[in-house]
Each structure stands twice: as structure tokens, then as C-alpha cells.
Amino acid sequence: MSKLATILGIVIGSIILILSMIDYQQGQFIYAFLNWQGLALVLGGTFAAILVNYPLSQVGCVFKGLSKVLTSEPASYDDVIEQMVHLSHVSKQKGLLGIENQIDMIDDSYFRFALTEMLIYQDIEKLKQSLDNRLINMRLRHLSCQEV
């Protein structure tokens, strides 16, 4: 999901909501929709129900996830491929330990983790299992936040 699509969805949804509150026969805004007590009741009740049903740690991750959706840029595949090509040249010249000095310059956290694990595990099956576990745990964390 892109940042532009998220912002566009929020803007279009808000415009549709506002346009539905206009009385077109009289040409005026219907103020019955702006009931502050009703808004406080709905939002407060929703927030209270969320706090009752979910642990506080999960509620906090919703705000963190929302900020990531609105502020972070998706990784560029071209940049990752360039980094992989560069690291393959480094490993060809200096061996696997030559990559160790380059790990801190990697932006993508999963790619950085994969390189670190590659230096630890010499067995390809153990490395694959470690990376799969990391992906599964990350997906479970994201799903628990999305559920809220």
C-alpha cells in the first residue's frame, strides 16, 4: 500500500462525507451532523471498547503503524539490487568477512538481518529457517496490530 493511495483514500473519503452533509435543495450545510456530544460518545465508546478487548501494547502499535503508513517510503528494488551487486563484488574480492564492514550501510532492516545471519550460519538450511522465522514473526506482529 502506497503513501499516496492512503492519503488519497482519506481525502476522498472525507470529501464524500462532507458532501453528504449538504442540503442541496436549500444550499446549506446541515449542522445536525455536527453534534459534538454524539461525536465524543462514538469516539470515546469506540476507544473504550478497543481498550477492553486488546492489550495496551497492541493499541499502541496501531498509532506506530499508522505513522509508518503515512510517513515511510517503500524500498526501491533498484537500490536493493545495486546493494546486492556491490556486496557480491566485495565478497568476491575479500570473502564473506569483507561484507561484515558493509552491513551498517544497508538501509533495509531485513536485508541487514539476512546478511548478519549469513555470517553466523554456514549451513544454508539453518539460514533459510532463521530468515523464515523472522518473516513469520514480523507478519504475526503486523497482523496483531492490523486486527485492532
N, C-alpha and C positions, 0 to 999 in steps of 0.2 A: 504494500500500500504506500503510495507516494504522499509526500507532504502537500503537494499541490492538490491532489484529489481530496485529501482530508479537509483542507481549508475551503476548497470549492464546495464540498458537501455541507459544511457548516454554514457557509454564506447562503447557498441556495435554499437550504432548509429554513434558515432564519427569514429570508425574503418571502418564501411561501407562507410561513407562519404569520408574518406581518400583513401580507396581502389578504390573508383570510380573515383578518380582523377589521377590514374596512367595509363600511356600508356603502356600496356603490350607488344606491338609489338616492341617498341623501348626501353622498360625497364626504362623509366624515368617518373618523376613526371611532370604533366602538370601544368606549372606555370600560365596559363591563368585563372585558378580557384582562384588564389591568387591575386585578384585585390583589393587593399586596398581602392581605391576610391569607387568602387562598394559596398564593404562591409560597408563602412561608410554611403553610400547613403541608403542601405537597412535597416541597423540597426537604423540609425538616423530617417529615414522616418517612420519606424515601431514605434519607441518610440514617435515621434511627433504625430502620429495618435492615439496612446494609450492615450496620454495626452489630446488630443482634445475630445476624446469620453468618458473618465472616469474621475471622480473627483480624485484629488491628493491623498486623503485618501485611495481610493481603489488601486491606483497604488502602494502606499507604502506597503500595506498589501500583495502584491504579493511577495515582497522580504522577508518579515517576514515569509510568508507561505512556501516559498522555503527553507529558512534556517531551519524551523521546519521539513520539509520533509527529509532533508539531515542529521540533527543532532539528532533529538529526537528518542528515542526508544519507541516502543509500550508498553503499560501497560501489565504486566503479569497477567493473570487471576488468577493464583495460589496465587499471592501476595494479590490481592483484596479479594479473598475468605478467606485467612488467616486473613486479617484485619477484615472482617465481622464476622468471628467466634470469634475472640478476643473481638470485640465490643459487640457481643451478650453475652459473659461471663461477661463483665464489666457491661452491662445494667441489667443482671440478679442479680448481686451482689449489685450494687449501684443505680440502676434505670437509667432513661434516663439522669438525670443530671450528672451521672458518665461519660457519653460519652463526655460531654462538654470539659473535660480536655484532651481528647484523639484526638480531632478534628485537632489540629495543627500538629499532627504527620502523618496525612493522606497525601500521595503524590498526588493522583488523585484529580484534582480540582473539577470535577463534583461530585464525591463521598463526598468530603468535603462539597460542597454546599448542597448536599442532606441531610447530617447529620445536618447541621445548620438549614435547613428548617424544618427538623423533630422536632427539639427542639422548633421551633417557632409555627408551625401549629400542633394542636392536631387533627384536622379533616383530615381524610385520603384523602378525595376528594380535599380539598384545597392544600394539599401537592402534590398530583398527578398533579393537574393543574399547580402548581408552577414549578415542575420538567419538565413537558411537555413544558411549555413556555420557560424555559431555553434551552431545547434541540432544539426547533424550532428556537429560536433566534440565537443559535450557528450555526445551519445548514444554516440559511439565510446569516450570516456573511461569512461563508466558501464559499457558492455559489457565493456571490458577488465578492469575491477575485478570485475564480476559473474562473469566467466569463471573467475577464481581461486577 
